[in-house]
Amino acid sequence: MQPDKLSPGTLLVDTAIGPCGVAWTARGIDRVQLPDRGRDTTEARLLAFAPDRPSVTLASRRVPRVIRDAVRRMQRHLDGRLDDLADVPIDTGGASPFARRVWAELRRVGPGSLATYGELARAAGRPNAARAVGRAMATNPVPLIVPCHRVLSSTRRFHGFSAPGGVLQKAWLLFIEGVEPNEAHARALAHVRASDPRIDALVAKVGPFVPTTHYLPNPYDALFEAVIYQQLSMKAAATIAGRVKALADGDRYPRPDALATLDDTDLRGAGLSRQKIGYLRDLAAHTARGDLPFRRFRTMPDDDVIERITRVRGFGRWSAEMFLMFHLDRLDVLPMDDLGFRKGVQHVYGLRAEPDRKKMLRIAEPWRPYRSVGTWYMWRALEAEGA
């Protein structure tokens, strides 16, 4: 269904996942702005994309019928009444021919289905161009209509999402469509939702369980980076992390032998404090001696992993619990010393004061053996409310 001519414009509309923006030209929709840190930011991004087009409301007579129908279909889809949106007219005039072929093939992948980068590359006629497909996804101007959230790696893992909200947004869009790539997470979430109506309500508000963090796949790198990020903003820590990696002339942090060759002056110049340098040298020493059996961590009990990690200077129980949750994907961790968790429990359960350990254990008992899931929703509740 391609219109003959449309009157260009923009609009902001409420949906089940938050305010979304839509912009269109005479040929079709050329921008879908997913929710981005609130209504004002979403609207500002939409207007920055199309500053010269009139901004209207969905009820306005100035909205072409084909656009109004498309937006209402998008609203219904995000409310759970699924629609492939495959015939919604889009304007992709600025894209490369390859990107347009990839997007056209992706529009054939309906709700509840998934595609890999390799599959789309083959469908677009370039079997070895999986990375180029990734670049095409990153420049997709109309997410949801061109459903880049349905593209996963061959291992069915999330590998980022360039639209606002990142991986959390991608997972939420798939969740609406009944897709949860991680079966263990799906089982855990189903159990916790059934055991606690407050978390069940939170799921509808903030989306599915997606334990994302800056933790890296390599365990040594993950612990190394955890030290850098301690008590710093994400932006400041990322800057220092980049400088430290540059000292090792690579994309990874200095391995234990390489760290031993670096002077404290070099590390201080990268932005590390003397205290953190000491922590990192102790981490490197434990690693070099084999005191941190990273390969065995996957099968070791939680308490044994915690005991090993807390031998390293700078790593307390909280740091070890974060490693368990976000690097090892352990699903029954309850970090009772975490301030955000305590504040989240207080907020979600309407407590007058922060709960003590006895109350936290009682509240979390129904979540067992998936207390990591309940913990994650306590954090998300604070984020959602800005508490």
C-alpha positions as CSV (number, residue, x, y, z in Angstrom):
1,M,0.0,0.0,0.0
2,Q,1.9,3.0,-1.3
3,P,0.2,6.5,-1.1
4,D,0.3,8.8,-4.1
5,K,1.2,11.9,-2.0
6,L,1.2,12.8,1.6
7,S,1.4,16.1,3.4
8,P,4.7,15.8,5.6
9,G,4.5,16.2,9.4
10,T,5.4,14.8,12.8
11,L,3.4,13.7,15.8
12,L,4.0,12.3,19.2
13,V,1.7,9.5,20.5
14,D,1.3,7.6,23.7
15,T,1.8,3.8,23.6
16,A,2.1,0.9,26.0
17,I,5.9,1.4,26.2
18,G,5.8,5.2,26.4
19,P,5.6,8.2,24.1
20,C,6.7,7.4,20.5
21,G,7.3,9.9,17.7
22,V,6.5,9.5,14.0
23,A,7.6,11.6,11.1
24,W,6.6,11.3,7.5
25,T,7.3,12.7,4.0
26,A,5.2,12.7,0.9
27,R,6.3,9.1,0.3
28,G,5.8,7.5,3.7
29,I,7.1,7.3,7.3
30,D,10.8,8.1,7.5
31,R,11.2,8.2,11.3
32,V,9.9,6.2,14.3
33,Q,11.3,7.6,17.5
34,L,11.0,5.1,20.3
35,P,10.7,6.3,23.9
36,D,13.9,8.1,25.1
37,R,14.1,9.1,28.7
38,G,10.7,10.7,28.9
39,R,8.3,12.6,26.7
40,D,10.4,15.8,26.4
41,T,13.5,14.0,25.2
42,T,11.6,11.9,22.7
43,E,9.8,14.9,21.3
44,A,13.1,16.9,21.1
45,R,14.7,14.1,19.1
46,L,11.8,13.9,16.7
47,L,11.8,17.7,16.1
48,A,15.5,17.7,15.7
49,F,15.1,15.1,12.9
50,A,12.4,17.1,11.1
51,P,12.5,20.7,12.3
52,D,10.7,22.2,9.3
53,R,7.7,19.9,9.3
54,P,4.5,20.8,11.2
55,S,4.0,19.1,14.5
56,V,0.4,17.8,14.8
57,T,-1.7,15.5,17.0
58,L,-3.1,12.2,15.9
59,A,-6.6,13.6,15.9
60,S,-5.7,16.5,13.6
61,R,-7.3,16.6,10.1
62,R,-3.8,17.4,8.8
63,V,-2.6,13.8,9.5
64,P,-3.1,11.8,6.3
65,R,-5.4,8.9,6.7
66,V,-2.7,6.3,5.8
67,I,-0.4,7.8,8.5
68,R,-3.2,7.9,11.1
69,D,-4.1,4.2,10.4
70,A,-0.4,3.2,10.6
71,V,0.1,4.9,14.0
72,R,-3.0,3.4,15.4
73,R,-1.8,0.0,14.3
74,M,1.5,0.6,16.0
75,Q,-0.3,1.5,19.2
76,R,-2.4,-1.7,19.1
77,H,0.7,-3.8,18.3
78,L,2.5,-2.4,21.4
79,D,-0.6,-3.1,23.4
80,G,-0.3,-6.8,22.5
81,R,-2.7,-6.9,19.5
82,L,0.1,-8.0,17.1
83,D,0.4,-6.6,13.6
84,D,3.2,-7.2,11.2
85,L,3.0,-3.7,9.8
86,A,4.4,-5.0,6.6
87,D,2.3,-2.8,4.3
88,V,2.9,0.5,6.2
89,P,4.5,2.9,3.6
90,I,8.0,4.0,4.5
91,D,10.5,6.4,2.9
92,T,14.0,5.0,2.8
93,G,15.3,7.3,0.1
94,G,18.6,8.1,1.9
95,A,19.6,4.4,2.5
96,S,22.0,2.3,0.4
97,P,20.5,-0.3,-2.0
98,F,21.9,-3.1,0.2
99,A,20.3,-1.6,3.4
100,R,17.0,-1.3,1.6
101,R,17.2,-4.9,0.5
102,V,18.0,-6.0,4.1
103,W,15.1,-4.0,5.5
104,A,12.7,-5.4,2.9
105,E,13.7,-9.0,3.8
106,L,13.4,-8.2,7.5
107,R,9.8,-6.9,7.0
108,R,9.0,-10.5,6.0
109,V,9.9,-11.6,9.6
110,G,6.6,-11.4,11.5
111,P,5.8,-11.0,15.2
112,G,6.9,-14.0,17.2
113,S,9.7,-14.9,14.8
114,L,13.4,-14.2,14.8
115,A,16.1,-13.8,12.2
116,T,19.9,-13.8,12.4
117,Y,22.3,-11.5,10.7
118,G,23.6,-14.3,8.6
119,E,20.1,-15.3,7.4
120,L,19.3,-11.7,6.4
121,A,22.7,-11.4,4.6
122,R,21.8,-14.5,2.5
123,A,18.3,-13.3,1.8
124,A,19.7,-10.0,0.6
125,G,22.1,-11.7,-1.8
126,R,25.4,-11.3,0.1
127,P,25.9,-14.5,2.2
128,N,29.1,-13.2,3.8
129,A,27.9,-9.8,4.8
130,A,26.6,-10.4,8.3
131,R,28.5,-7.4,9.6
132,A,27.1,-5.2,6.9
133,V,23.6,-6.3,8.0
134,G,24.5,-5.2,11.5
135,R,25.4,-1.8,10.1
136,A,22.1,-1.7,8.2
137,M,20.2,-2.4,11.4
138,A,22.1,0.4,13.2
139,T,21.0,2.9,10.7
140,N,17.3,1.8,10.5
141,P,15.3,5.0,10.9
142,V,11.9,3.2,11.4
143,P,12.3,0.6,14.2
144,L,9.2,-1.4,14.8
145,I,8.0,-1.0,11.2
146,V,11.3,-2.4,10.1
147,P,11.6,-4.8,13.0
148,C,15.3,-4.8,13.8
149,H,14.5,-6.0,17.3
150,R,13.8,-9.4,15.8
151,V,17.4,-9.8,14.7
152,L,19.7,-11.8,17.0
153,S,23.1,-13.4,16.8
154,S,23.4,-17.1,15.7
155,T,23.6,-17.9,19.4
156,R,20.3,-16.1,20.1
157,R,22.0,-13.5,22.2
158,F,21.3,-9.8,22.3
159,H,24.0,-7.8,20.7
160,G,22.9,-4.2,21.3
161,F,20.1,-2.1,19.9
162,S,20.8,1.3,18.4
163,A,17.4,2.7,19.1
164,P,16.7,4.5,22.4
165,G,16.4,2.2,25.4
166,G,19.1,-0.2,24.0
167,V,18.9,-3.9,24.8
168,L,16.1,-3.3,27.4
169,Q,13.9,-1.8,24.7
170,K,14.7,-4.6,22.3
171,A,13.9,-7.3,24.9
172,W,10.6,-5.5,25.7
173,L,9.5,-5.4,22.1
174,L,10.2,-9.1,21.8
175,F,8.4,-9.8,25.1
176,I,5.3,-8.1,23.7
177,E,5.5,-10.4,20.8
178,G,5.8,-13.5,23.0
179,V,9.5,-14.1,22.4
180,E,12.1,-14.7,25.2
181,P,15.3,-15.9,23.7
182,N,16.8,-17.1,27.1
183,E,14.7,-20.0,28.3
184,A,16.2,-20.0,31.8
185,H,15.3,-16.3,32.2
186,A,11.8,-17.1,30.9
187,R,11.3,-19.8,33.5
188,A,12.7,-17.6,36.3
189,L,10.5,-14.6,35.4
190,A,7.3,-16.8,35.2
191,H,8.0,-18.2,38.7
192,V,8.6,-14.8,40.2
193,R,5.6,-13.2,38.5
194,A,3.4,-16.0,39.8
195,S,4.8,-15.7,43.3
196,D,4.7,-11.9,43.8
197,P,1.8,-9.8,42.3
198,R,3.9,-6.6,42.9
199,I,6.6,-7.9,40.5
200,D,3.9,-9.0,38.1
201,A,2.7,-5.4,38.0
202,L,6.2,-4.2,37.5
203,V,6.8,-6.4,34.5
204,A,3.9,-4.8,32.7
205,K,5.4,-1.4,33.5
206,V,9.2,-1.9,32.8
207,G,9.3,-5.0,30.6
208,P,11.0,-8.4,30.9
209,F,14.0,-9.5,32.9
210,V,17.2,-8.5,31.1
211,P,20.3,-8.5,33.4
212,T,22.5,-6.2,31.4
213,T,25.6,-4.4,32.7
214,H,29.0,-3.2,31.6
215,Y,30.5,-6.6,32.7
216,L,32.6,-8.0,29.9
217,P,32.6,-11.7,28.6
218,N,36.2,-12.3,29.9
219,P,36.1,-12.8,33.7
220,Y,39.5,-11.1,34.2
221,D,38.4,-8.1,32.2
222,A,35.1,-8.0,34.0
223,L,36.7,-7.8,37.4
224,F,39.4,-5.4,36.1
225,E,36.7,-3.1,34.8
226,A,34.6,-3.4,38.0
227,V,37.5,-1.8,39.9
228,I,37.7,1.1,37.4
229,Y,34.0,1.8,37.6
230,Q,33.9,1.8,41.4
231,Q,32.4,5.2,42.7
232,L,32.6,6.9,39.3
233,S,30.0,8.0,36.8
234,M,29.7,5.8,33.7
235,K,31.1,8.5,31.5
236,A,34.2,9.2,33.6
237,A,34.9,5.5,34.1
238,A,34.6,4.8,30.4
239,T,37.1,7.5,29.6
240,I,39.6,6.0,32.1
241,A,38.9,2.5,30.9
242,G,39.8,3.6,27.3
243,R,43.1,5.1,28.5
244,V,44.1,2.0,30.4
245,K,43.4,-0.2,27.4
246,A,45.5,2.1,25.3
247,L,48.5,1.4,27.7
248,A,48.2,-2.2,26.7
249,D,48.1,-1.4,22.9
250,G,44.9,-3.4,22.5
251,D,41.2,-3.7,23.0
252,R,41.5,-5.5,26.3
253,Y,42.9,-4.5,29.7
254,P,46.5,-5.3,30.5
255,R,47.0,-8.9,31.3
256,P,48.8,-9.7,34.5
257,D,52.3,-9.9,32.9
258,A,51.7,-6.7,31.0
259,L,50.4,-4.8,34.0
260,A,53.6,-5.7,35.9
261,T,55.6,-3.8,33.2
262,L,53.5,-0.6,33.7
263,D,54.7,2.0,36.1
264,D,52.3,3.5,38.6
265,T,53.0,6.8,36.9
266,D,51.5,5.5,33.7
267,L,48.4,4.2,35.4
268,R,48.0,7.4,37.4
269,G,48.2,9.3,34.1
270,A,45.3,7.2,32.8
271,G,43.2,8.4,35.7
272,L,43.5,5.6,38.2
273,S,43.8,6.4,41.9
274,R,46.7,4.9,43.9
275,Q,44.1,2.8,45.7
276,K,42.7,1.4,42.5
277,I,46.1,0.7,41.2
278,G,46.8,-1.4,44.3
279,Y,43.5,-3.3,43.8
280,L,44.3,-4.0,40.1
281,R,47.8,-5.2,40.9
282,D,46.4,-7.6,43.5
283,L,43.8,-8.8,41.0
284,A,46.6,-9.5,38.5
285,A,48.7,-11.3,41.2
286,H,45.8,-13.6,42.2
287,T,45.1,-14.3,38.5
288,A,48.8,-15.1,37.7
289,R,49.0,-17.5,40.7
290,G,45.8,-19.3,39.6
291,D,44.0,-18.3,42.8
292,L,41.0,-17.2,40.6
293,P,40.0,-20.4,38.7
294,F,37.9,-18.6,36.1
295,R,37.1,-21.7,34.1
296,R,35.8,-23.4,37.2
297,F,33.7,-20.5,38.3
298,R,30.9,-21.6,35.9
299,T,30.3,-24.7,38.0
300,M,31.4,-23.6,41.4
301,P,28.8,-22.9,44.1
302,D,28.0,-19.2,44.7
303,D,29.6,-19.1,48.1
304,D,32.9,-20.6,46.8
305,V,33.0,-18.0,44.0
306,I,32.4,-15.2,46.6
307,E,35.1,-16.6,48.8
308,R,37.7,-16.6,46.0
309,I,36.9,-13.1,44.7
310,T,36.8,-11.5,48.2
311,R,40.4,-12.6,48.7
312,V,41.4,-9.9,46.3
313,R,41.9,-6.4,47.7
314,G,39.0,-4.0,46.7
315,F,36.5,-6.8,46.3
316,G,33.9,-7.2,49.0
317,R,30.8,-9.4,49.1
318,W,28.8,-6.9,47.1
319,S,31.3,-6.9,44.2
320,A,31.4,-10.7,44.2
321,E,27.6,-10.8,44.1
322,M,27.4,-8.4,41.1
323,F,29.9,-10.7,39.3
324,L,27.7,-13.7,40.1
325,M,24.6,-11.9,38.8
326,F,25.9,-10.2,35.7
327,H,28.9,-12.2,34.6
328,L,28.0,-15.7,35.6
329,D,24.2,-15.2,35.2
330,R,23.4,-16.7,38.6
331,L,19.7,-16.5,39.2
332,D,19.4,-16.8,43.0
333,V,21.6,-14.0,44.3
334,L,20.2,-11.6,47.0
335,P,22.5,-8.7,47.6
336,M,21.1,-7.4,50.9
337,D,24.0,-4.9,51.3
338,D,23.0,-3.1,48.1
339,L,21.5,0.3,48.8
340,G,19.5,0.3,45.6
341,F,17.9,-3.1,46.4
342,R,16.9,-1.9,49.9
343,K,15.5,1.3,48.6
344,G,13.7,-0.6,45.9
345,V,12.1,-2.9,48.4
346,Q,11.0,0.0,50.5
347,H,9.5,1.8,47.5
348,V,7.7,-1.2,45.9
349,Y,6.3,-2.6,49.2
350,G,5.4,0.8,50.6
351,L,7.5,0.6,53.7
352,R,8.1,3.6,56.0
353,A,11.8,2.8,56.4
354,E,14.4,0.7,54.7
355,P,13.8,-2.9,55.5
356,D,16.2,-4.8,57.8
357,R,17.7,-8.1,56.8
358,K,14.9,-10.2,58.3
359,K,12.2,-8.3,56.4
360,M,14.2,-8.5,53.1
361,L,14.6,-12.2,53.5
362,R,10.9,-12.6,54.2
363,I,9.9,-10.6,51.2
364,A,12.3,-12.4,48.9
365,E,11.5,-15.9,50.0
366,P,8.7,-16.4,47.5
367,W,11.2,-15.5,44.7
368,R,13.5,-18.4,45.5
369,P,15.3,-20.0,43.6
370,Y,15.2,-16.9,41.4
371,R,16.0,-14.1,43.8
372,S,18.2,-12.3,41.3
373,V,15.1,-11.7,39.2
374,G,13.3,-10.0,42.1
375,T,16.4,-8.0,42.9
376,W,16.6,-6.7,39.4
377,Y,13.0,-5.5,39.5
378,M,13.7,-3.6,42.7
379,W,16.4,-1.7,40.8
380,R,14.2,-1.2,37.8
381,A,11.3,0.1,40.0
382,L,13.5,2.9,41.3
383,E,14.6,3.8,37.7
384,A,11.1,3.8,36.4
385,E,9.8,6.1,39.2
386,G,12.9,8.2,39.3
387,A,13.0,7.5,43.0
